[in-house]
Amino acid sequence: MLIFAASDKGGTGRSVTSCNIAYHLSMQRNDVAYLDFDFGSPTTGAIFEISKVERGTEQNGLHSYVEGKTNTPHQVDVLANSDRAGLRAPPSRAGSSCCPATRAARSSPTSPRRSSAA
């Protein structure tokens, strides 16, 4: 299954909604790969509370992959790396990973709104 969320307007909740869908699909024992193509303001790490990629990854993110600068984008196992205990306790055989965007030079200092459902 592929799910795309697109809009030309920022702040509409695409990332939070998409992360919630990915998380709930993984809780239903589906393998999920969430790709964060928001190169200007990557938020996946913040939503899943993964501090090492809270504002994207320094190198080998999806932006680097799309530009041909790396053959394999940086991948993060959400269930193993989340700072949030509730995300680290999935049912057996559930799996979820994300590929964060490469951190932009001028990323916003504000944190995204987090949904209590994620």
Summary of the structure (lengths in Angstrom):
residues: 118
radius of gyration: 13.5
end to end distance: 19.9
largest distance: 39.6
contacts: 322
relative contact order: 0.25
helix: 29%
strand: 12%
